[in-house]
Amino acid sequence: MRALSRCLWIGCSPLVLCLTGCSVLAPFYFVAVMLGMDNRIPPRFQFPDGPHRILVVTTSDLGTQVDVGHIERELNEKVARLLFERLSAERKFKGIQVIKASKLARWQDEHPDWHGKSPAEIGRALEADYVIFVEIDNFTLFEDGANRQLLQAKAEVSVSVVRVEGEGGEVVFPRDTFNFEFPKGRSIHISDITPNRFRREMLQRLAEQIVWYFVPHEFGEGFGRDPM
């Protein structure tokens, strides 16, 4: 009976994919389910076996800082906490530590010129083995031409990983950029959501998408969770 069920899935999966409009990752998802393997989408970069200390460093351009304030620390805190939670839940990542965002924030306060330092220099100062370097550019909170009445966050987000060992460090995951949009494909009138709630949910979603680079996540995770 179990073999028959798998055969039926194999025969029906192309039809399911056509009807659902799934991405190119969908065939691998269905195959993994049928074979009883991990059916999650794998990370883009996987840290080697630990123990390792990971530091998350987030920067933003001047335009972003003027338009939406210094979101660097807010996002850094969310990414570091979520990364720790996700890595802790994965048995194969045992021994990997994530340096608290508060420790980085204290160091940044003591070194106001930190923007001029390389990821490897920052990581070395905080005794990290790897630095996840996140760059936020062209961040906006409002839809263009809507007189700041319609909320829709957009940004260019770049993620890279540097191994701190060595004089200048080593880039082990080259800079990869994605376009962030929240909510996806639509805007929200400012009368329908408080600014604080929108900012909180937007940063949480952005943090999730960054963490997906480093931990597996469920196929379709995050769908249908945009604010009403």
Rosetta constraint file for C-alpha pairs under 8 A:
AtomPair CA 1 CA 5 HARMONIC 6.20 0.50
AtomPair CA 2 CA 6 HARMONIC 6.39 0.50
AtomPair CA 3 CA 7 HARMONIC 6.27 0.50
AtomPair CA 4 CA 8 HARMONIC 6.20 0.50
AtomPair CA 5 CA 9 HARMONIC 6.28 0.50
AtomPair CA 6 CA 10 HARMONIC 6.20 0.50
AtomPair CA 6 CA 34 HARMONIC 6.04 0.50
AtomPair CA 7 CA 11 HARMONIC 6.21 0.50
AtomPair CA 8 CA 12 HARMONIC 6.04 0.50
AtomPair CA 9 CA 13 HARMONIC 5.64 0.50
AtomPair CA 9 CA 34 HARMONIC 7.47 0.50
AtomPair CA 10 CA 14 HARMONIC 7.83 0.50
AtomPair CA 12 CA 16 HARMONIC 6.28 0.50
AtomPair CA 13 CA 17 HARMONIC 6.10 0.50
AtomPair CA 13 CA 27 HARMONIC 7.80 0.50
AtomPair CA 13 CA 30 HARMONIC 7.19 0.50
AtomPair CA 14 CA 18 HARMONIC 6.27 0.50
AtomPair CA 15 CA 19 HARMONIC 6.20 0.50
AtomPair CA 16 CA 20 HARMONIC 6.02 0.50
AtomPair CA 17 CA 21 HARMONIC 5.80 0.50
AtomPair CA 17 CA 22 HARMONIC 5.66 0.50
AtomPair CA 17 CA 26 HARMONIC 7.16 0.50
AtomPair CA 17 CA 27 HARMONIC 7.65 0.50
AtomPair CA 18 CA 22 HARMONIC 7.43 0.50
AtomPair CA 22 CA 26 HARMONIC 5.69 0.50
AtomPair CA 25 CA 29 HARMONIC 6.42 0.50
AtomPair CA 26 CA 30 HARMONIC 6.32 0.50
AtomPair CA 27 CA 31 HARMONIC 6.19 0.50
AtomPair CA 28 CA 32 HARMONIC 6.01 0.50
AtomPair CA 29 CA 33 HARMONIC 6.31 0.50
AtomPair CA 29 CA 39 HARMONIC 5.50 0.50
AtomPair CA 29 CA 40 HARMONIC 7.09 0.50
AtomPair CA 29 CA 41 HARMONIC 7.63 0.50
AtomPair CA 29 CA 219 HARMONIC 7.33 0.50
AtomPair CA 30 CA 34 HARMONIC 6.26 0.50
AtomPair CA 30 CA 39 HARMONIC 7.62 0.50
AtomPair CA 31 CA 35 HARMONIC 6.19 0.50
AtomPair CA 32 CA 36 HARMONIC 6.10 0.50
AtomPair CA 32 CA 37 HARMONIC 5.03 0.50
AtomPair CA 32 CA 38 HARMONIC 6.35 0.50
AtomPair CA 32 CA 39 HARMONIC 5.12 0.50
AtomPair CA 33 CA 37 HARMONIC 6.11 0.50
AtomPair CA 33 CA 38 HARMONIC 7.31 0.50
AtomPair CA 33 CA 39 HARMONIC 5.55 0.50
AtomPair CA 39 CA 218 HARMONIC 7.34 0.50
AtomPair CA 39 CA 219 HARMONIC 7.59 0.50
AtomPair CA 40 CA 216 HARMONIC 5.84 0.50
AtomPair CA 40 CA 217 HARMONIC 5.29 0.50
AtomPair CA 40 CA 218 HARMONIC 4.64 0.50
AtomPair CA 40 CA 219 HARMONIC 5.76 0.50
AtomPair CA 41 CA 216 HARMONIC 5.37 0.50
AtomPair CA 41 CA 217 HARMONIC 5.40 0.50
AtomPair CA 41 CA 218 HARMONIC 6.13 0.50
AtomPair CA 41 CA 219 HARMONIC 6.03 0.50
AtomPair CA 42 CA 215 HARMONIC 6.84 0.50
AtomPair CA 42 CA 216 HARMONIC 4.48 0.50
AtomPair CA 42 CA 217 HARMONIC 6.91 0.50
AtomPair CA 43 CA 212 HARMONIC 6.06 0.50
AtomPair CA 43 CA 213 HARMONIC 4.97 0.50
AtomPair CA 43 CA 214 HARMONIC 4.81 0.50
AtomPair CA 43 CA 215 HARMONIC 4.93 0.50
AtomPair CA 43 CA 216 HARMONIC 5.01 0.50
AtomPair CA 43 CA 217 HARMONIC 7.75 0.50
AtomPair CA 44 CA 212 HARMONIC 7.69 0.50
AtomPair CA 44 CA 213 HARMONIC 4.84 0.50
AtomPair CA 44 CA 214 HARMONIC 6.19 0.50
AtomPair CA 45 CA 173 HARMONIC 6.91 0.50
AtomPair CA 45 CA 213 HARMONIC 6.03 0.50
AtomPair CA 45 CA 214 HARMONIC 5.33 0.50
AtomPair CA 46 CA 214 HARMONIC 5.70 0.50
AtomPair CA 46 CA 215 HARMONIC 7.31 0.50
AtomPair CA 47 CA 214 HARMONIC 7.57 0.50
AtomPair CA 49 CA 92 HARMONIC 7.77 0.50
AtomPair CA 49 CA 93 HARMONIC 6.89 0.50
AtomPair CA 49 CA 95 HARMONIC 7.89 0.50
AtomPair CA 49 CA 96 HARMONIC 7.90 0.50
AtomPair CA 50 CA 93 HARMONIC 7.17 0.50
AtomPair CA 50 CA 94 HARMONIC 7.06 0.50
AtomPair CA 50 CA 95 HARMONIC 5.12 0.50
AtomPair CA 50 CA 96 HARMONIC 5.30 0.50
AtomPair CA 51 CA 94 HARMONIC 7.70 0.50
AtomPair CA 51 CA 95 HARMONIC 4.47 0.50
AtomPair CA 51 CA 96 HARMONIC 5.04 0.50
AtomPair CA 51 CA 97 HARMONIC 7.38 0.50
AtomPair CA 52 CA 95 HARMONIC 6.79 0.50
AtomPair CA 52 CA 96 HARMONIC 4.81 0.50
AtomPair CA 52 CA 97 HARMONIC 6.08 0.50
AtomPair CA 52 CA 128 HARMONIC 7.65 0.50
AtomPair CA 52 CA 129 HARMONIC 5.84 0.50
AtomPair CA 52 CA 130 HARMONIC 7.47 0.50
AtomPair CA 53 CA 96 HARMONIC 6.03 0.50
AtomPair CA 53 CA 97 HARMONIC 4.74 0.50
AtomPair CA 53 CA 98 HARMONIC 5.77 0.50
AtomPair CA 53 CA 99 HARMONIC 6.61 0.50
AtomPair CA 53 CA 127 HARMONIC 7.58 0.50
AtomPair CA 53 CA 128 HARMONIC 4.93 0.50
AtomPair CA 53 CA 129 HARMONIC 5.14 0.50
AtomPair CA 53 CA 130 HARMONIC 6.49 0.50
AtomPair CA 54 CA 96 HARMONIC 7.39 0.50
AtomPair CA 54 CA 97 HARMONIC 6.04 0.50
AtomPair CA 54 CA 98 HARMONIC 4.74 0.50
AtomPair CA 54 CA 99 HARMONIC 5.98 0.50
AtomPair CA 54 CA 128 HARMONIC 5.63 0.50
AtomPair CA 54 CA 129 HARMONIC 6.03 0.50
AtomPair CA 54 CA 130 HARMONIC 4.90 0.50
AtomPair CA 54 CA 131 HARMONIC 5.82 0.50
AtomPair CA 54 CA 132 HARMONIC 7.28 0.50
AtomPair CA 55 CA 80 HARMONIC 7.77 0.50
AtomPair CA 55 CA 98 HARMONIC 6.04 0.50
AtomPair CA 55 CA 99 HARMONIC 5.29 0.50
AtomPair CA 55 CA 100 HARMONIC 7.85 0.50
AtomPair CA 55 CA 123 HARMONIC 6.62 0.50
AtomPair CA 55 CA 128 HARMONIC 5.95 0.50
AtomPair CA 55 CA 129 HARMONIC 7.87 0.50
AtomPair CA 55 CA 130 HARMONIC 6.27 0.50
AtomPair CA 55 CA 131 HARMONIC 4.78 0.50
AtomPair CA 55 CA 132 HARMONIC 6.15 0.50
AtomPair CA 56 CA 76 HARMONIC 6.50 0.50
AtomPair CA 56 CA 79 HARMONIC 7.38 0.50
AtomPair CA 56 CA 80 HARMONIC 6.12 0.50
AtomPair CA 56 CA 98 HARMONIC 7.93 0.50
AtomPair CA 56 CA 99 HARMONIC 7.61 0.50
AtomPair CA 56 CA 101 HARMONIC 7.46 0.50
AtomPair CA 56 CA 131 HARMONIC 5.80 0.50
AtomPair CA 56 CA 132 HARMONIC 4.77 0.50
AtomPair CA 56 CA 133 HARMONIC 6.22 0.50
AtomPair CA 56 CA 134 HARMONIC 7.56 0.50
AtomPair CA 57 CA 76 HARMONIC 6.50 0.50
AtomPair CA 57 CA 104 HARMONIC 7.97 0.50
AtomPair CA 57 CA 119 HARMONIC 7.67 0.50
AtomPair CA 57 CA 131 HARMONIC 6.94 0.50
AtomPair CA 57 CA 132 HARMONIC 6.16 0.50
AtomPair CA 57 CA 133 HARMONIC 5.07 0.50
AtomPair CA 57 CA 134 HARMONIC 6.12 0.50
AtomPair CA 58 CA 72 HARMONIC 5.44 0.50
AtomPair CA 58 CA 73 HARMONIC 7.28 0.50
AtomPair CA 58 CA 75 HARMONIC 7.30 0.50
AtomPair CA 58 CA 76 HARMONIC 5.68 0.50
AtomPair CA 58 CA 133 HARMONIC 6.07 0.50
AtomPair CA 58 CA 134 HARMONIC 4.60 0.50
AtomPair CA 58 CA 135 HARMONIC 5.89 0.50
AtomPair CA 58 CA 136 HARMONIC 7.57 0.50
AtomPair CA 59 CA 72 HARMONIC 5.66 0.50
AtomPair CA 59 CA 115 HARMONIC 7.84 0.50
AtomPair CA 59 CA 133 HARMONIC 7.96 0.50
AtomPair CA 59 CA 134 HARMONIC 6.26 0.50
AtomPair CA 59 CA 135 HARMONIC 4.98 0.50
AtomPair CA 59 CA 136 HARMONIC 6.16 0.50
AtomPair CA 60 CA 64 HARMONIC 6.20 0.50
AtomPair CA 60 CA 65 HARMONIC 6.80 0.50
AtomPair CA 60 CA 70 HARMONIC 7.91 0.50
AtomPair CA 60 CA 71 HARMONIC 7.79 0.50
AtomPair CA 60 CA 72 HARMONIC 6.41 0.50
AtomPair CA 60 CA 135 HARMONIC 5.71 0.50
AtomPair CA 60 CA 136 HARMONIC 4.54 0.50
AtomPair CA 60 CA 137 HARMONIC 5.91 0.50
AtomPair CA 61 CA 65 HARMONIC 6.54 0.50
AtomPair CA 61 CA 136 HARMONIC 6.62 0.50
AtomPair CA 61 CA 137 HARMONIC 5.53 0.50
AtomPair CA 61 CA 138 HARMONIC 7.36 0.50
AtomPair CA 62 CA 66 HARMONIC 6.28 0.50
AtomPair CA 63 CA 67 HARMONIC 6.20 0.50
AtomPair CA 63 CA 137 HARMONIC 7.92 0.50
AtomPair CA 63 CA 138 HARMONIC 6.78 0.50
AtomPair CA 63 CA 139 HARMONIC 7.66 0.50
AtomPair CA 64 CA 68 HARMONIC 5.88 0.50
AtomPair CA 64 CA 69 HARMONIC 6.96 0.50
AtomPair CA 64 CA 70 HARMONIC 7.73 0.50
AtomPair CA 64 CA 136 HARMONIC 7.77 0.50
AtomPair CA 64 CA 137 HARMONIC 6.67 0.50
AtomPair CA 64 CA 138 HARMONIC 6.11 0.50
AtomPair CA 64 CA 139 HARMONIC 5.20 0.50
AtomPair CA 64 CA 140 HARMONIC 7.19 0.50
AtomPair CA 65 CA 69 HARMONIC 4.50 0.50
AtomPair CA 65 CA 70 HARMONIC 5.04 0.50
AtomPair CA 65 CA 71 HARMONIC 7.25 0.50
AtomPair CA 66 CA 70 HARMONIC 7.99 0.50
AtomPair CA 67 CA 139 HARMONIC 7.82 0.50
AtomPair CA 67 CA 140 HARMONIC 7.03 0.50
AtomPair CA 68 CA 139 HARMONIC 7.77 0.50
AtomPair CA 68 CA 140 HARMONIC 7.35 0.50
AtomPair CA 68 CA 141 HARMONIC 7.32 0.50
AtomPair CA 70 CA 74 HARMONIC 7.94 0.50
AtomPair CA 71 CA 75 HARMONIC 6.04 0.50
AtomPair CA 72 CA 76 HARMONIC 5.91 0.50
AtomPair CA 73 CA 77 HARMONIC 5.97 0.50
AtomPair CA 73 CA 101 HARMONIC 7.66 0.50
AtomPair CA 73 CA 105 HARMONIC 7.21 0.50
AtomPair CA 74 CA 78 HARMONIC 6.45 0.50
AtomPair CA 74 CA 203 HARMONIC 7.75 0.50
AtomPair CA 75 CA 79 HARMONIC 6.08 0.50
AtomPair CA 75 CA 203 HARMONIC 6.11 0.50
AtomPair CA 75 CA 204 HARMONIC 7.92 0.50
AtomPair CA 75 CA 206 HARMONIC 8.00 0.50
AtomPair CA 75 CA 207 HARMONIC 6.61 0.50
AtomPair CA 76 CA 80 HARMONIC 6.03 0.50
AtomPair CA 76 CA 101 HARMONIC 6.32 0.50
AtomPair CA 77 CA 81 HARMONIC 6.10 0.50
AtomPair CA 77 CA 100 HARMONIC 7.70 0.50
AtomPair CA 77 CA 101 HARMONIC 5.08 0.50
AtomPair CA 77 CA 102 HARMONIC 7.49 0.50
AtomPair CA 78 CA 82 HARMONIC 5.97 0.50
AtomPair CA 78 CA 203 HARMONIC 7.57 0.50
AtomPair CA 78 CA 204 HARMONIC 6.71 0.50
AtomPair CA 78 CA 207 HARMONIC 6.06 0.50
AtomPair CA 79 CA 83 HARMONIC 5.84 0.50
AtomPair CA 79 CA 207 HARMONIC 4.89 0.50
AtomPair CA 79 CA 208 HARMONIC 7.29 0.50
AtomPair CA 79 CA 210 HARMONIC 7.22 0.50
AtomPair CA 79 CA 211 HARMONIC 6.60 0.50
AtomPair CA 80 CA 84 HARMONIC 6.15 0.50
AtomPair CA 80 CA 98 HARMONIC 6.58 0.50
AtomPair CA 80 CA 99 HARMONIC 7.45 0.50
AtomPair CA 80 CA 100 HARMONIC 6.70 0.50
AtomPair CA 80 CA 101 HARMONIC 6.30 0.50
AtomPair CA 81 CA 85 HARMONIC 6.27 0.50
AtomPair CA 81 CA 100 HARMONIC 7.61 0.50
AtomPair CA 81 CA 101 HARMONIC 7.97 0.50
AtomPair CA 82 CA 86 HARMONIC 6.12 0.50
AtomPair CA 82 CA 207 HARMONIC 7.44 0.50
AtomPair CA 82 CA 208 HARMONIC 7.39 0.50
AtomPair CA 82 CA 211 HARMONIC 7.19 0.50
AtomPair CA 83 CA 87 HARMONIC 5.95 0.50
AtomPair CA 83 CA 98 HARMONIC 7.47 0.50
AtomPair CA 83 CA 211 HARMONIC 5.82 0.50
AtomPair CA 83 CA 215 HARMONIC 7.96 0.50
AtomPair CA 84 CA 88 HARMONIC 5.90 0.50
AtomPair CA 84 CA 97 HARMONIC 7.22 0.50
AtomPair CA 84 CA 98 HARMONIC 5.77 0.50
AtomPair CA 85 CA 89 HARMONIC 6.34 0.50
AtomPair CA 86 CA 90 HARMONIC 6.64 0.50
AtomPair CA 86 CA 215 HARMONIC 6.78 0.50
AtomPair CA 87 CA 91 HARMONIC 7.98 0.50
AtomPair CA 87 CA 93 HARMONIC 5.78 0.50
AtomPair CA 87 CA 94 HARMONIC 7.53 0.50
AtomPair CA 87 CA 96 HARMONIC 7.60 0.50
AtomPair CA 87 CA 215 HARMONIC 6.84 0.50
AtomPair CA 88 CA 93 HARMONIC 6.83 0.50
AtomPair CA 88 CA 94 HARMONIC 6.61 0.50
AtomPair CA 90 CA 94 HARMONIC 7.19 0.50
AtomPair CA 99 CA 103 HARMONIC 7.18 0.50
AtomPair CA 99 CA 104 HARMONIC 7.82 0.50
AtomPair CA 99 CA 128 HARMONIC 7.64 0.50
AtomPair CA 100 CA 104 HARMONIC 6.92 0.50
AtomPair CA 101 CA 105 HARMONIC 6.17 0.50
AtomPair CA 102 CA 106 HARMONIC 6.24 0.50
AtomPair CA 103 CA 107 HARMONIC 6.38 0.50
AtomPair CA 104 CA 108 HARMONIC 6.12 0.50
AtomPair CA 104 CA 126 HARMONIC 7.47 0.50
AtomPair CA 105 CA 109 HARMONIC 6.24 0.50
AtomPair CA 106 CA 110 HARMONIC 6.41 0.50
AtomPair CA 107 CA 111 HARMONIC 6.16 0.50
AtomPair CA 108 CA 112 HARMONIC 5.93 0.50
AtomPair CA 108 CA 114 HARMONIC 6.21 0.50
AtomPair CA 113 CA 117 HARMONIC 7.47 0.50
AtomPair CA 114 CA 122 HARMONIC 7.62 0.50
AtomPair CA 117 CA 121 HARMONIC 6.05 0.50
AtomPair CA 117 CA 122 HARMONIC 6.55 0.50
AtomPair CA 118 CA 122 HARMONIC 6.37 0.50
AtomPair CA 119 CA 123 HARMONIC 6.02 0.50
AtomPair CA 119 CA 131 HARMONIC 6.35 0.50
AtomPair CA 119 CA 133 HARMONIC 6.75 0.50
AtomPair CA 119 CA 162 HARMONIC 6.89 0.50
AtomPair CA 119 CA 164 HARMONIC 7.95 0.50
AtomPair CA 120 CA 124 HARMONIC 5.99 0.50
AtomPair CA 120 CA 131 HARMONIC 7.06 0.50
AtomPair CA 120 CA 162 HARMONIC 6.59 0.50
AtomPair CA 120 CA 163 HARMONIC 7.15 0.50
AtomPair CA 120 CA 164 HARMONIC 4.88 0.50
AtomPair CA 120 CA 165 HARMONIC 7.98 0.50
AtomPair CA 120 CA 168 HARMONIC 6.38 0.50
AtomPair CA 120 CA 169 HARMONIC 5.23 0.50
AtomPair CA 121 CA 125 HARMONIC 6.24 0.50
AtomPair CA 121 CA 164 HARMONIC 7.73 0.50
AtomPair CA 121 CA 168 HARMONIC 7.76 0.50
AtomPair CA 122 CA 126 HARMONIC 6.48 0.50
AtomPair CA 123 CA 127 HARMONIC 5.98 0.50
AtomPair CA 123 CA 128 HARMONIC 4.84 0.50
AtomPair CA 123 CA 129 HARMONIC 6.98 0.50
AtomPair CA 123 CA 130 HARMONIC 6.94 0.50
AtomPair CA 123 CA 131 HARMONIC 5.97 0.50
AtomPair CA 123 CA 164 HARMONIC 6.21 0.50
AtomPair CA 124 CA 128 HARMONIC 5.90 0.50
AtomPair CA 124 CA 129 HARMONIC 7.70 0.50
AtomPair CA 124 CA 164 HARMONIC 6.37 0.50
AtomPair CA 128 CA 164 HARMONIC 6.96 0.50
AtomPair CA 129 CA 163 HARMONIC 6.03 0.50
AtomPair CA 129 CA 164 HARMONIC 5.31 0.50
AtomPair CA 129 CA 165 HARMONIC 6.83 0.50
AtomPair CA 130 CA 161 HARMONIC 6.82 0.50
AtomPair CA 130 CA 162 HARMONIC 5.63 0.50
AtomPair CA 130 CA 163 HARMONIC 4.56 0.50
AtomPair CA 130 CA 164 HARMONIC 5.59 0.50
AtomPair CA 131 CA 161 HARMONIC 5.61 0.50
AtomPair CA 131 CA 162 HARMONIC 5.18 0.50
AtomPair CA 131 CA 163 HARMONIC 6.53 0.50
AtomPair CA 131 CA 164 HARMONIC 7.07 0.50
AtomPair CA 132 CA 159 HARMONIC 7.04 0.50
AtomPair CA 132 CA 160 HARMONIC 5.92 0.50
AtomPair CA 132 CA 161 HARMONIC 4.64 0.50
AtomPair CA 132 CA 162 HARMONIC 6.67 0.50
AtomPair CA 133 CA 159 HARMONIC 5.79 0.50
AtomPair CA 133 CA 160 HARMONIC 5.27 0.50
AtomPair CA 133 CA 161 HARMONIC 6.00 0.50
AtomPair CA 133 CA 162 HARMONIC 7.58 0.50
AtomPair CA 134 CA 157 HARMONIC 7.03 0.50
AtomPair CA 134 CA 158 HARMONIC 5.65 0.50
AtomPair CA 134 CA 159 HARMONIC 4.78 0.50
AtomPair CA 134 CA 160 HARMONIC 6.75 0.50
AtomPair CA 135 CA 157 HARMONIC 5.72 0.50
AtomPair CA 135 CA 158 HARMONIC 5.04 0.50
AtomPair CA 135 CA 159 HARMONIC 6.63 0.50
AtomPair CA 136 CA 155 HARMONIC 6.65 0.50
AtomPair CA 136 CA 156 HARMONIC 5.93 0.50
AtomPair CA 136 CA 157 HARMONIC 4.87 0.50
AtomPair CA 136 CA 158 HARMONIC 6.68 0.50
AtomPair CA 137 CA 155 HARMONIC 5.93 0.50
AtomPair CA 137 CA 156 HARMONIC 5.09 0.50
AtomPair CA 137 CA 157 HARMONIC 6.45 0.50
AtomPair CA 138 CA 154 HARMONIC 7.63 0.50
AtomPair CA 138 CA 155 HARMONIC 5.35 0.50
AtomPair CA 138 CA 156 HARMONIC 6.16 0.50
AtomPair CA 139 CA 153 HARMONIC 7.15 0.50
AtomPair CA 139 CA 154 HARMONIC 5.62 0.50
AtomPair CA 139 CA 155 HARMONIC 4.27 0.50
AtomPair CA 139 CA 156 HARMONIC 7.01 0.50
AtomPair CA 140 CA 152 HARMONIC 7.71 0.50
AtomPair CA 140 CA 153 HARMONIC 5.45 0.50
AtomPair CA 140 CA 154 HARMONIC 5.37 0.50
AtomPair CA 140 CA 155 HARMONIC 6.54 0.50
AtomPair CA 141 CA 151 HARMONIC 5.82 0.50
AtomPair CA 141 CA 152 HARMONIC 5.48 0.50
AtomPair CA 141 CA 153 HARMONIC 4.18 0.50
AtomPair CA 141 CA 154 HARMONIC 6.62 0.50
AtomPair CA 142 CA 146 HARMONIC 7.33 0.50
AtomPair CA 142 CA 148 HARMONIC 5.50 0.50
AtomPair CA 142 CA 149 HARMONIC 7.22 0.50
AtomPair CA 142 CA 150 HARMONIC 5.64 0.50
AtomPair CA 142 CA 151 HARMONIC 4.48 0.50
AtomPair CA 142 CA 152 HARMONIC 5.15 0.50
AtomPair CA 142 CA 153 HARMONIC 6.28 0.50
AtomPair CA 143 CA 148 HARMONIC 7.09 0.50
AtomPair CA 143 CA 149 HARMONIC 7.98 0.50
AtomPair CA 143 CA 150 HARMONIC 5.61 0.50
AtomPair CA 143 CA 151 HARMONIC 5.97 0.50
AtomPair CA 143 CA 152 HARMONIC 5.50 0.50
AtomPair CA 143 CA 153 HARMONIC 7.67 0.50
AtomPair CA 143 CA 187 HARMONIC 7.01 0.50
AtomPair CA 146 CA 150 HARMONIC 5.95 0.50
AtomPair CA 149 CA 189 HARMONIC 5.78 0.50
AtomPair CA 149 CA 190 HARMONIC 5.57 0.50
AtomPair CA 150 CA 187 HARMONIC 5.71 0.50
AtomPair CA 150 CA 188 HARMONIC 5.33 0.50
AtomPair CA 150 CA 189 HARMONIC 4.51 0.50
AtomPair CA 150 CA 190 HARMONIC 5.95 0.50
AtomPair CA 151 CA 187 HARMONIC 5.32 0.50
AtomPair CA 151 CA 188 HARMONIC 4.99 0.50
AtomPair CA 151 CA 189 HARMONIC 6.08 0.50
AtomPair CA 151 CA 190 HARMONIC 6.41 0.50
AtomPair CA 152 CA 181 HARMONIC 7.06 0.50
AtomPair CA 152 CA 182 HARMONIC 5.60 0.50
AtomPair CA 152 CA 183 HARMONIC 6.03 0.50
AtomPair CA 152 CA 186 HARMONIC 7.04 0.50
AtomPair CA 152 CA 187 HARMONIC 4.86 0.50
AtomPair CA 152 CA 188 HARMONIC 6.67 0.50
AtomPair CA 153 CA 180 HARMONIC 7.70 0.50
AtomPair CA 153 CA 181 HARMONIC 5.62 0.50
AtomPair CA 153 CA 182 HARMONIC 5.04 0.50
AtomPair CA 153 CA 183 HARMONIC 7.15 0.50
AtomPair CA 153 CA 202 HARMONIC 7.37 0.50
AtomPair CA 154 CA 179 HARMONIC 7.28 0.50
AtomPair CA 154 CA 180 HARMONIC 5.42 0.50
AtomPair CA 154 CA 181 HARMONIC 4.57 0.50
AtomPair CA 154 CA 182 HARMONIC 6.58 0.50
AtomPair CA 155 CA 179 HARMONIC 5.95 0.50
AtomPair CA 155 CA 180 HARMONIC 5.17 0.50
AtomPair CA 155 CA 181 HARMONIC 6.83 0.50
AtomPair CA 156 CA 177 HARMONIC 6.76 0.50
AtomPair CA 156 CA 178 HARMONIC 6.04 0.50
AtomPair CA 156 CA 179 HARMONIC 4.83 0.50
AtomPair CA 156 CA 180 HARMONIC 6.20 0.50
AtomPair CA 157 CA 177 HARMONIC 5.42 0.50
AtomPair CA 157 CA 178 HARMONIC 5.43 0.50
AtomPair CA 157 CA 179 HARMONIC 6.23 0.50
AtomPair CA 157 CA 180 HARMONIC 6.80 0.50
AtomPair CA 158 CA 175 HARMONIC 6.11 0.50
AtomPair CA 158 CA 176 HARMONIC 5.32 0.50
AtomPair CA 158 CA 177 HARMONIC 4.13 0.50
AtomPair CA 158 CA 178 HARMONIC 6.49 0.50
AtomPair CA 159 CA 174 HARMONIC 7.90 0.50
AtomPair CA 159 CA 175 HARMONIC 5.43 0.50
AtomPair CA 159 CA 176 HARMONIC 5.30 0.50
AtomPair CA 159 CA 177 HARMONIC 6.41 0.50
AtomPair CA 159 CA 210 HARMONIC 7.43 0.50
AtomPair CA 160 CA 171 HARMONIC 7.53 0.50
AtomPair CA 160 CA 172 HARMONIC 7.93 0.50
AtomPair CA 160 CA 173 HARMONIC 5.32 0.50
AtomPair CA 160 CA 174 HARMONIC 5.28 0.50
AtomPair CA 160 CA 175 HARMONIC 4.43 0.50
AtomPair CA 160 CA 176 HARMONIC 6.37 0.50
AtomPair CA 161 CA 171 HARMONIC 5.95 0.50
AtomPair CA 161 CA 172 HARMONIC 5.75 0.50
AtomPair CA 161 CA 173 HARMONIC 4.83 0.50
AtomPair CA 161 CA 174 HARMONIC 6.79 0.50
AtomPair CA 161 CA 175 HARMONIC 7.71 0.50
AtomPair CA 162 CA 169 HARMONIC 6.34 0.50
AtomPair CA 162 CA 170 HARMONIC 5.40 0.50
AtomPair CA 162 CA 171 HARMONIC 4.37 0.50
AtomPair CA 162 CA 172 HARMONIC 5.64 0.50
AtomPair CA 162 CA 173 HARMONIC 6.94 0.50
AtomPair CA 163 CA 169 HARMONIC 5.53 0.50
AtomPair CA 163 CA 170 HARMONIC 5.02 0.50
AtomPair CA 163 CA 171 HARMONIC 6.22 0.50
AtomPair CA 163 CA 172 HARMONIC 6.39 0.50
AtomPair CA 164 CA 168 HARMONIC 7.54 0.50
AtomPair CA 164 CA 169 HARMONIC 4.53 0.50
AtomPair CA 164 CA 170 HARMONIC 6.58 0.50
AtomPair CA 165 CA 169 HARMONIC 5.44 0.50
AtomPair CA 165 CA 170 HARMONIC 7.26 0.50
AtomPair CA 166 CA 170 HARMONIC 7.36 0.50
AtomPair CA 180 CA 206 HARMONIC 7.25 0.50
AtomPair CA 181 CA 185 HARMONIC 7.63 0.50
AtomPair CA 182 CA 186 HARMONIC 7.99 0.50
AtomPair CA 182 CA 202 HARMONIC 6.31 0.50
AtomPair CA 182 CA 205 HARMONIC 7.97 0.50
AtomPair CA 182 CA 226 HARMONIC 7.44 0.50
AtomPair CA 183 CA 187 HARMONIC 6.37 0.50
AtomPair CA 183 CA 188 HARMONIC 7.92 0.50
AtomPair CA 183 CA 226 HARMONIC 5.69 0.50
AtomPair CA 183 CA 227 HARMONIC 7.31 0.50
AtomPair CA 184 CA 226 HARMONIC 7.76 0.50
AtomPair CA 188 CA 192 HARMONIC 6.75 0.50
AtomPair CA 188 CA 193 HARMONIC 7.55 0.50
AtomPair CA 188 CA 228 HARMONIC 7.96 0.50
AtomPair CA 189 CA 193 HARMONIC 7.35 0.50
AtomPair CA 190 CA 194 HARMONIC 6.91 0.50
AtomPair CA 190 CA 195 HARMONIC 7.42 0.50
AtomPair CA 193 CA 197 HARMONIC 6.76 0.50
AtomPair CA 193 CA 198 HARMONIC 6.53 0.50
AtomPair CA 194 CA 198 HARMONIC 6.25 0.50
AtomPair CA 195 CA 199 HARMONIC 6.06 0.50
AtomPair CA 196 CA 200 HARMONIC 6.06 0.50
AtomPair CA 197 CA 201 HARMONIC 6.09 0.50
AtomPair CA 198 CA 202 HARMONIC 5.89 0.50
AtomPair CA 198 CA 227 HARMONIC 7.80 0.50
AtomPair CA 199 CA 203 HARMONIC 6.10 0.50
AtomPair CA 200 CA 204 HARMONIC 6.22 0.50
AtomPair CA 201 CA 205 HARMONIC 6.21 0.50
AtomPair CA 201 CA 227 HARMONIC 7.75 0.50
AtomPair CA 202 CA 206 HARMONIC 6.25 0.50
AtomPair CA 203 CA 207 HARMONIC 6.01 0.50
AtomPair CA 204 CA 208 HARMONIC 6.27 0.50
AtomPair CA 205 CA 209 HARMONIC 6.42 0.50
AtomPair CA 205 CA 222 HARMONIC 7.95 0.50
AtomPair CA 206 CA 210 HARMONIC 6.38 0.50
AtomPair CA 207 CA 211 HARMONIC 6.17 0.50
AtomPair CA 208 CA 212 HARMONIC 6.19 0.50
AtomPair CA 209 CA 213 HARMONIC 7.25 0.50
AtomPair CA 210 CA 214 HARMONIC 7.93 0.50
AtomPair CA 211 CA 215 HARMONIC 6.47 0.50
AtomPair CA 212 CA 216 HARMONIC 6.36 0.50
AtomPair CA 212 CA 217 HARMONIC 6.40 0.50
AtomPair CA 217 CA 221 HARMONIC 6.77 0.50
